[in-house]
């Protein structure tokens, strides 16, 4: 019987390790080709790791909660044929992982944890994953307290499960913690005021309330939104567009589109096409800031904000949207939106965006003031399409008609995008939408 080593895949350019959330298969179980074996989590996204071969899972190298470097074997699958060779991509990941020594990994982790106020730099040789250090920082857990935890991971390592259980105990037993603090040795008392303050603050709620702990994705969203507000000088410009021609064209073409391509024709691909055209006209909007340098992006990678069933938000990216026609954009939009809802997105599919589109009209909102996705410098929100009485100018005079109207809200970074540029850009997007050719073929 031949065997195959299942390795930790590379889940994005900046990802060097991942945490095993759950084993979907047990030792001794049969596995089909492309069947998911385990679930993993990175700082970007959760994902499943499928098996490229069929066989039997005979060995799992790591437990749930363990942090594993990219390219390292996580399991052995026994196959019925000759030993399959790893692909060139897998070989590259293994070679990359082997170049990084344990000391380098620890050093990298320490450098990440240095700026955190609650968790200081580890003084011993004990390894803490970035995920554990991040949770400790958010919960106000000091390094002294972290080092006192008994880890259940390999070599006594503190896993995600360990620290979350510790956080839960701190919240459920505040009175016990306060008593323990009062009888603790003098050396520990230096930490006591901080712990007692955290406990009191966590429980100082009045009235009839429900306490809901943020999940990992919501914490990341919160951090990114606050960071964006602290980084960029937000300004928002508004334009109202007459999209009657688009509404009538879509109503006429959506059945044919479904028959030809097996896809739903939504408004989003039309909005993306208009945004791409406007970005070509105003390339500075498709940029980022690096110190005193403005980095103008030549690639037009459009992120589209998508709501998840959990209530969280994720922004998959349509790469090189300017190279796609309306059919290609529609297929990409539907594919990314469907897999986002199912939690099947890959990390590189939510990276590399240069401009973001948010459809707040999906929730019945007529307009919004979206927050910029860093390191981008602009984001466009499109509101709900509403029928309104509008003054229509003609050669024979003005008249009032019922039109389909929509607000566009353009938030931009005033450090490099002035009001004239930000306002002109959103006006140009509206112009492209209003000039839509209602006789256009797919």
Secondary structure as GFF3:
##gff-version 3
##sequence-region A 1 442
A	DSSP	beta_strand	2	7	.	.	.	ID=ss1
A	DSSP	beta_strand	17	23	.	.	.	ID=ss2
A	DSSP	beta_strand	30	31	.	.	.	ID=ss3
A	DSSP	beta_strand	36	41	.	.	.	ID=ss4
A	DSSP	beta_strand	46	50	.	.	.	ID=ss5
A	DSSP	beta_strand	55	60	.	.	.	ID=ss6
A	DSSP	beta_strand	67	69	.	.	.	ID=ss7
A	DSSP	beta_strand	73	79	.	.	.	ID=ss8
A	DSSP	alpha_helix	88	99	.	.	.	ID=ss9
A	DSSP	alpha_helix	102	113	.	.	.	ID=ss10
A	DSSP	alpha_helix	130	138	.	.	.	ID=ss11
A	DSSP	alpha_helix	143	147	.	.	.	ID=ss12
A	DSSP	three_ten_helix	154	156	.	.	.	ID=ss13
A	DSSP	alpha_helix	160	172	.	.	.	ID=ss14
A	DSSP	alpha_helix	174	183	.	.	.	ID=ss15
A	DSSP	alpha_helix	189	203	.	.	.	ID=ss16
A	DSSP	alpha_helix	216	231	.	.	.	ID=ss17
A	DSSP	beta_strand	234	242	.	.	.	ID=ss18
A	DSSP	alpha_helix	244	261	.	.	.	ID=ss19
A	DSSP	alpha_helix	268	281	.	.	.	ID=ss20
A	DSSP	three_ten_helix	283	285	.	.	.	ID=ss21
A	DSSP	beta_strand	287	290	.	.	.	ID=ss22
A	DSSP	beta_strand	293	296	.	.	.	ID=ss23
A	DSSP	beta_strand	302	307	.	.	.	ID=ss24
A	DSSP	beta_strand	313	318	.	.	.	ID=ss25
A	DSSP	three_ten_helix	321	323	.	.	.	ID=ss26
A	DSSP	alpha_helix	326	341	.	.	.	ID=ss27
A	DSSP	three_ten_helix	347	349	.	.	.	ID=ss28
A	DSSP	beta_strand	355	359	.	.	.	ID=ss29
A	DSSP	three_ten_helix	360	363	.	.	.	ID=ss30
A	DSSP	beta_strand	378	382	.	.	.	ID=ss31
A	DSSP	beta_strand	386	394	.	.	.	ID=ss32
A	DSSP	beta_strand	397	413	.	.	.	ID=ss33
A	DSSP	alpha_helix	419	434	.	.	.	ID=ss34
###
